[in-house]
Amino acid sequence: MLLLVAFQVLVFNHLQIMGYGTPLIFVVLLLYMPMGTIKATVLLWGFCTGMLVDIFTNTPGVASGAMTFAALIQPTLLNLMAPRDAAEDITPTMQTMGTWNYVKYVMIIFLMHHLVYFGLECFSLYHMSDAALLMVASWGSSVLLALFLESFRNKK
């Protein structure tokens, strides 16, 4: 967790794709939570990770709120995307879930997180088009980076 937060704060927050998209990679922590994890534990990890990012990036409550929301939907989404014949304590990977189900799982978790994150960050309908462009660029770069990390993780 600390490594993800450090990379987010020190590297990815200073990286912008075409001036808009900043990958928010700390959400990966929720992706790797095993299927049988107690919901309160997932919520606590999500909130604490978001709070650490908030502390180091001076965004009071934005990351913790978005991570708590993503942690709230993660167990339900994982149950929907996991194969029916899977064990009750599988760790979500491309091998355990299948490639397409894992990609959908990653895309939906990041989409939900980014909608809440940028909704809280902008908190206005005045610059809706700019916020939407920022959210889509960040979502795309975050998903691609998460899938790259997953492929790198599986080569071990």
C-alpha positions in Angstrom: 0.0 0.0 0.0 2.7 2.4 0.9 4.6 1.7 -2.3 1.4 2.5 -4.4 0.8 5.7 -2.5 4.5 6.7 -2.9 4.4 6.1 -6.6 1.1 8.0 -6.9 2.4 11.0 -4.9 5.9 11.2 -6.2 5.6 10.0 -9.8 2.1 9.8 -11.3 0.7 13.0 -9.8 3.3 14.9 -11.9 2.6 12.9 -15.0 -0.1 14.2 -17.3 -1.1 12.7 -20.6 -1.7 15.5 -23.1 -2.1 18.0 -20.3 -5.2 16.2 -19.0 -5.0 12.6 -17.8 -3.2 11.8 -14.6 -3.2 8.1 -13.8 -4.6 7.3 -10.4 -2.9 4.0 -9.8 -3.5 3.6 -6.1 -6.9 2.1 -6.9 -5.0 -1.1 -7.8 -4.9 -2.0 -4.1 -8.7 -2.7 -4.3 -8.3 -4.8 -7.5 -6.1 -7.3 -5.7 -8.3 -7.9 -2.7 -9.3 -11.6 -2.5 -12.9 -12.5 -3.1 -13.6 -13.7 0.5 -12.3 -10.6 2.2 -14.7 -9.1 4.7 -16.5 -6.0 3.4 -15.5 -3.9 6.4 -11.8 -4.8 5.8 -12.0 -3.7 2.2 -13.7 -0.4 3.2 -11.0 0.2 5.8 -8.2 -0.4 3.4 -9.8 1.8 0.8 -10.4 4.6 3.2 -6.9 4.5 4.7 -5.3 4.4 1.3 -7.4 7.3 0.1 -6.6 9.2 3.3 -2.9 8.8 2.8 -3.2 10.1 -0.8 -5.3 13.0 0.5 -2.7 13.9 3.1 0.2 14.0 0.6 -1.6 15.7 -2.2 -3.6 18.2 -0.2 -7.0 17.1 -1.6 -9.1 16.9 1.6 -11.5 14.0 1.4 -11.5 13.6 -2.4 -9.3 10.4 -2.7 -10.6 8.9 0.6 -14.3 9.4 -0.5 -13.7 8.0 -4.0 -11.7 5.0 -2.6 -14.3 4.3 0.0 -17.0 4.2 -2.7 -14.9 2.0 -4.9 -14.2 -0.3 -1.9 -18.0 -0.4 -1.2 -18.8 -1.8 -4.7 -15.6 -4.0 -5.1 -16.9 -7.2 -3.4 -20.2 -7.1 -5.2 -18.5 -6.4 -8.6 -16.0 -9.2 -7.9 -18.8 -11.7 -7.2 -20.5 -10.7 -10.5 -17.3 -11.0 -12.6 -15.7 -14.1 -11.0 -16.4 -17.4 -12.7 -19.2 -19.4 -11.1 -17.0 -22.4 -10.4 -14.2 -20.3 -8.8 -13.1 -20.9 -5.2 -14.5 -18.5 -2.6 -11.1 -17.0 -1.8 -9.6 -16.3 -5.3 -7.4 -13.3 -5.9 -8.6 -11.5 -9.0 -6.1 -12.0 -11.8 -6.4 -12.6 -15.5 -5.8 -16.3 -15.0 -8.4 -16.8 -12.2 -11.1 -14.7 -13.8 -10.4 -14.9 -17.5 -9.1 -12.1 -19.5 -12.3 -10.4 -20.6 -13.9 -10.6 -17.1 -10.8 -9.2 -15.5 -10.6 -6.3 -18.0 -14.3 -5.5 -17.4 -13.7 -5.7 -13.6 -10.8 -3.2 -13.9 -12.6 -0.9 -16.2 -15.7 -0.7 -14.0 -13.8 -0.2 -10.7 -11.7 2.6 -12.2 -14.8 4.2 -13.8 -16.7 4.3 -10.6 -13.7 5.6 -8.7 -12.9 8.3 -11.2 -16.6 9.4 -11.4 -16.6 10.0 -7.7 -13.1 11.4 -7.5 -13.5 14.0 -10.3 -17.1 14.7 -9.2 -15.8 15.6 -5.7 -12.8 17.4 -7.1 -14.7 19.7 -9.4 -18.0 19.8 -7.4 -19.5 22.1 -10.0 -21.4 21.8 -13.2 -19.8 24.9 -14.5 -16.8 23.3 -16.2 -18.6 20.0 -17.0 -16.8 19.4 -20.3 -13.4 20.0 -18.9 -14.1 17.7 -16.0 -15.4 15.0 -18.3 -12.3 15.2 -20.5 -10.1 15.1 -17.5 -12.0 12.1 -16.1 -11.9 10.2 -19.4 -8.2 10.8 -20.0 -7.3 9.8 -16.4 -9.6 6.8 -16.5 -8.0 5.5 -19.8 -4.5 6.0 -18.6 -5.2 4.4 -15.2 -6.9 1.3 -16.8 -4.0 0.9 -19.3 -1.5 1.2 -16.5 -3.3 -1.3 -14.3 -3.5 -3.8 -17.1 0.2 -3.3 -17.8 0.9 -3.9 -14.1 -1.2 -7.1 -14.2 0.6 -8.5 -17.2 4.0 -7.6 -15.5 2.8 -9.2 -12.3 1.8 -12.5 -14.0 5.3 -12.9 -15.6 6.8 -13.9 -12.3 
